[in-house]
Amino acid sequence: SCLVAVPPSYPPYPVEGCLIGGFITPDTNRNYTYPPELAEEIKDLVEDYQVDVEFRIEDKGNLVKELHEMTENHFKVIRHLIETKDWSFFMFVEIGLDRIHHAFWKYFDEGHHLYEPGSEFANVVEDYYVLLDTKVGELLDLIDDDTVVMVASDHGGKPMKGAFCINSWLEEQGLLKLSTPVERVVRLNDADVDWGKTVAWGWGGYYARIFLNVKGREKNGVVDPSEYESTREDIAQRIRSITGPNGETWNTTVLKPEEAYPECNGDPPDLMVYFDDLYWRSAGTMGHGRLYLPENDTGPDDAVHDKMGLYIYYDPREDLNGRAEDLNILDVAPTLIKALGLKVPEDMEGEPLT
């Protein structure tokens, strides 16, 4: 097998074949491949192999250049692996498509609240799709007619309407207490939180993660375990009643992790919040002086994730035509397992496409 930039792939781990780390790799000066000597092979092909780019920046012109160079180099390495390695399964992820959405959505989408008409970057997203289509086409020319091909996105994309300051809202609700008011924009870690009086706090991101300050679980917990469920439900109900900046109704989903997942590991949040069907992301910073921000609080970002993505499947052994509806990302794994001639585990979620 060959796995290129398939998360989580850092630190690299042994596989029956080769592996290249993806976007969570800190840098390529440390071990990011398996076997380790594959890194030297890549260096001979590409002088500066990048796993990702910094995309939340103002210098858009240079970002376009970096994205195209990174993508060209990725496909150069992928082509080399296809031609020189012995593989029965090959999978790669191109992070550039995600980054191009986040950095340039407002330049082509006239409905975006930050749309800039006549921008020199108006065609950047379309041009990148053309680049990807060309590069994928070149790879298809390398494989034989018996190869099964799948293209799948791990998430969709849509315009970001703004960011909602979850911790500032919790403070307004009396659920998060500060010993000293914040006078500038700070992360929660840098705020003077009075944990002895704080009921809940949140982390930002494409969705908000709300944590309750539970006695016996947190160092300075204040929520009695006997009141955990009632407190959690009270906060969930308050969040569901949040409206937009102009009083418009939001389609907000509040989930309890154990209701969404069959198994919760690590330190799951107590609540997961998808503001207005993900159109509004969660800002974890405080000190903005308002609850609603026109964009992301960690740098320029035009787009958010969406539930609907892309799913293309070709199997030369099957008569497949047309468009399939109501597919699920969970169908990807069992479809590939079946295509490899292996038995799909009975307890695996999702169904083979064919």
C-alpha positions in Angstrom: 0.0 0.0 0.0 1.0 3.6 -0.5 -0.6 6.3 1.8 0.2 9.9 1.1 -1.0 12.6 3.5 -3.9 10.6 4.8 -4.6 11.8 8.3 -3.7 10.9 10.9 -0.3 10.1 9.5 2.1 11.9 11.9 4.1 10.5 13.5 4.6 8.0 10.6 3.8 4.4 11.5 4.8 1.1 9.8 2.7 -0.1 6.9 3.1 -2.8 4.4 4.4 -0.4 1.8 5.1 3.4 2.2 3.6 6.3 4.0 4.1 10.1 3.8 2.8 12.4 6.6 0.1 14.9 6.0 -0.9 18.4 7.1 -0.4 17.8 10.8 3.3 17.1 10.2 5.2 20.0 12.0 7.9 20.2 9.2 9.8 17.9 6.9 13.1 18.4 8.7 12.0 15.6 11.1 11.0 12.0 10.2 7.7 12.2 8.3 7.8 9.1 6.2 7.8 5.3 6.4 10.2 3.9 5.8 12.4 6.8 6.9 14.6 6.6 3.9 11.7 7.5 1.7 12.3 11.1 2.8 15.6 11.2 0.9 13.9 9.7 -2.2 11.4 12.6 -2.0 14.2 15.1 -1.6 15.8 13.9 -4.8 12.5 14.5 -6.6 11.4 17.7 -4.9 13.8 20.2 -3.4 11.2 21.7 -1.0 8.4 19.3 -0.2 5.6 21.0 1.7 2.9 19.1 3.6 0.8 22.3 3.9 0.8 26.1 3.6 -0.1 28.9 6.0 -3.4 29.9 4.5 -4.9 32.4 7.0 -2.7 35.3 5.7 -3.3 38.6 4.0 -0.7 38.0 1.2 -3.0 36.3 -1.2 -0.8 36.7 -4.2 2.0 34.7 -2.7 -0.5 32.2 -1.3 -1.7 31.3 -4.8 1.9 30.7 -5.9 2.6 28.5 -2.8 -0.6 26.5 -3.2 0.1 25.7 -6.9 3.8 24.8 -6.2 2.8 22.6 -3.3 0.2 20.8 -5.3 2.5 20.3 -8.3 5.1 18.8 -6.0 2.6 16.5 -4.3 1.5 15.1 -7.6 5.1 14.7 -8.7 5.8 12.5 -5.7 2.5 10.6 -6.1 3.3 9.9 -9.7 6.7 8.6 -8.7 5.3 6.3 -6.2 2.6 5.0 -8.6 5.3 4.2 -11.1 8.0 2.8 -8.9 6.4 1.1 -5.9 4.6 -2.3 -5.7 1.1 -1.5 -4.4 -2.4 -2.9 -4.5 -4.0 0.0 -2.6 -3.0 3.7 -3.1 -4.6 6.6 -1.3 -3.7 10.2 -1.1 -5.2 13.4 0.2 -4.6 16.8 -1.4 -4.9 19.5 1.3 -4.7 22.3 -1.2 -8.3 22.1 -2.2 -9.4 22.7 1.4 -7.0 25.7 1.7 -8.1 27.3 -1.5 -11.7 27.3 -0.3 -10.8 28.9 3.1 -8.5 31.5 1.6 -10.4 32.6 -1.6 -14.1 31.8 -1.3 -15.2 35.5 -1.0 -13.6 36.4 -4.3 -15.8 34.2 -6.5 -19.1 33.9 -4.4 -21.2 37.0 -5.0 -23.4 35.9 -2.1 -20.6 36.1 0.4 -20.9 38.9 2.9 -17.3 40.0 2.3 -17.5 39.5 -1.5 -15.0 41.7 -3.4 -16.3 42.4 -7.0 -13.6 42.7 -9.7 -10.9 41.1 -7.6 -7.8 39.8 -9.2 -8.4 36.6 -7.3 -11.9 36.0 -8.7 -10.8 32.9 -10.7 -8.4 31.5 -8.2 -10.7 28.7 -7.0 -11.8 27.7 -10.5 -8.2 27.7 -11.7 -7.2 25.4 -8.9 -10.0 23.0 -9.7 -8.7 22.9 -13.3 -5.2 22.2 -11.9 -6.5 19.3 -9.8 -8.6 17.9 -12.6 -5.6 17.9 -14.9 -3.3 16.3 -12.3 -5.8 13.6 -11.5 -6.3 12.9 -15.2 -2.5 12.4 -15.6 -2.6 9.9 -12.8 -5.4 8.0 -14.4 -3.3 7.6 -17.5 -0.8 5.7 -15.4 -3.1 3.0 -14.2 -4.5 0.0 -16.0 -8.1 -0.7 -16.9 -8.6 -3.1 -14.0 -8.1 -0.5 -11.3 -10.9 0.7 -9.1 -10.9 4.4 -8.6 -12.7 6.4 -5.9 -12.7 10.2 -5.3 -14.2 11.3 -2.0 -14.2 14.4 0.1 -14.1 14.2 3.9 -16.3 17.3 4.1 -17.9 19.9 1.9 -17.5 23.6 1.9 -19.7 26.7 2.0 -19.3 30.5 2.8 -18.6 31.5 6.3 -21.0 34.2 7.6 -18.9 35.0 10.7 -17.8 33.8 14.1 -19.7 33.7 17.4 -17.7 34.4 20.5 -18.8 31.5 22.7 -16.8 32.3 25.8 -18.0 35.9 25.8 -21.5 34.6 25.6 -20.9 32.2 28.4 -19.6 35.2 30.4 -22.7 37.2 29.6 -24.8 34.2 30.8 -23.0 34.2 34.1 -21.6 30.7 33.4 -17.9 31.9 33.0 -16.4 34.2 35.5 -13.3 36.4 35.1 -11.3 37.7 38.0 -10.0 40.5 35.9 -11.9 41.9 32.8 -10.1 41.4 29.5 -9.0 44.7 27.8 -7.7 43.2 24.6 -8.3 40.1 22.5 -7.0 37.1 24.3 -7.3 33.3 24.2 -9.1 31.7 27.0 -5.8 30.3 28.3 -4.5 33.8 28.7 -7.7 35.2 30.4 -7.8 35.6 34.2 -10.6 33.0 34.7 -12.1 32.5 38.2 -12.4 28.8 38.0 -13.9 28.6 41.4 -17.0 30.4 40.1 -17.0 29.2 36.5 -19.7 26.6 35.4 -18.6 26.2 31.8 -16.1 27.3 29.1 -15.7 26.6 25.4 -13.2 26.1 22.7 -13.5 27.6 19.2 -13.4 26.0 15.8 -15.8 25.1 13.1 -18.0 24.0 15.9 -18.0 24.9 19.6 -16.9 22.4 22.3 -18.5 23.2 25.6 -16.9 21.8 28.8 -18.6 21.8 32.2 -16.5 22.5 35.3 -17.5 19.3 37.1 -16.5 18.5 40.7 -14.1 15.5 40.9 -13.3 15.8 37.2 -11.8 19.2 36.9 -9.2 20.7 39.3 -11.5 23.5 40.6 -14.8 21.9 39.7 -18.0 23.6 40.8 -20.8 21.6 39.2 -22.0 18.8 41.5 -22.2 15.5 39.6 -25.8 15.1 40.7 -26.6 18.4 38.8 -24.5 17.6 35.8 -27.3 16.5 33.4 -29.7 19.3 34.4 -26.9 21.9 34.1 -25.8 20.5 30.7 -29.4 20.5 29.4 -30.0 24.1 30.7 -26.9 25.3 28.8 -28.0 23.4 25.7 -31.4 25.0 25.8 -29.9 28.5 26.1 -27.6 27.9 23.2 -30.5 26.7 21.0 -32.2 30.0 21.6 -29.2 32.1 20.3 -30.2 34.2 17.3 -28.2 35.9 14.7 -26.8 39.5 14.8 -30.0 40.9 13.4 -32.3 38.7 15.5 -32.7 36.1 12.7 -33.4 32.6 13.7 -30.4 30.2 13.6 -30.6 26.5 12.8 -28.3 25.5 15.6 -27.6 21.9 16.6 -26.4 21.0 20.0 -25.2 17.4 20.5 -24.1 15.3 23.4 -21.1 13.3 22.3 -22.4 10.0 23.7 -25.6 10.4 21.7 -23.6 11.1 18.5 -20.9 8.5 18.8 -21.0 4.8 19.8 -17.8 5.3 21.8 -16.1 8.4 23.3 -12.4 8.3 24.0 -10.0 10.9 25.5 -11.5 14.0 26.9 -14.7 14.6 24.9 -16.6 17.9 25.4 -19.9 17.9 27.3 -21.7 19.6 24.4 -20.9 20.0 20.7 -22.5 23.1 19.0 -23.0 23.7 15.3 -24.1 27.3 15.0 -26.6 28.0 12.3 -25.9 24.8 10.3 -22.2 25.5 10.5 -22.5 28.9 8.7 -21.1 30.5 11.8 -18.0 29.2 13.4 -17.1 29.4 17.1 -14.6 32.0 18.2 -12.9 30.9 21.4 -11.1 34.2 22.0 -12.4 37.0 24.3 -12.1 40.7 24.4 -13.7 41.7 21.1 -16.4 43.8 22.7 -19.1 42.0 20.8 -20.5 38.5 20.2 -20.6 38.5 16.4 -17.5 38.8 14.3 -17.5 39.3 10.5 -14.8 36.6 10.1 -12.7 34.0 11.8 -10.8 35.2 15.0 -7.6 33.3 14.1 -6.9 34.9 10.7 -8.6 35.5 7.4 -10.9 32.6 6.5 -13.8 32.8 4.0 -15.3 29.3 4.2 -16.6 26.7 6.6 -17.2 23.0 6.4 -20.4 21.5 5.1 -22.0 18.1 5.6 -22.3 17.4 1.9 -19.2 16.4 -0.1 -18.1 14.7 -3.3 -18.2 11.0 -4.0 -17.2 9.4 -7.3 -16.7 5.7 -7.8 -15.5 3.7 -10.8 -15.2 -0.1 -10.8 -14.5 -1.7 -14.2 -16.2 -4.9 -13.0 -19.5 -3.2 -12.3 -22.0 -1.5 -14.6 -22.3 1.8 -12.8 -24.0 4.8 -14.3 -25.8 7.9 -13.2 -26.0 9.7 -9.9 -26.4 8.0 -6.5 -28.2 9.8 -3.7 -28.3 9.5 0.1 -24.7 8.2 0.4 -22.8 8.5 3.6 -19.1 9.0 4.2 -19.3 5.8 6.3 -19.9 3.9 3.1 -16.3 4.6 1.8 -14.5 2.1 4.0 -16.7 -0.9 3.4 -16.8 -0.1 -0.3 -13.0 -0.2 -0.6 -12.8 -3.3 1.6 -15.2 -5.1 -0.7 -13.4 -3.8 -3.8 -10.2 -5.4 -2.5 -11.9 -8.8 -2.3 -12.0 -8.8 1.5 -14.9 -9.5 3.8 -16.6 -6.4 5.3 -16.7 -6.8 9.1 -20.3 -7.4 10.3 -20.0 -4.6 12.9 -18.7 -2.0 10.5 -20.9 1.0 10.0 -21.8 2.0 6.4 -22.7 -0.1 3.4 -20.7 -1.1 0.3 -21.8 1.0 -2.7 -22.0 -2.1 -4.9 
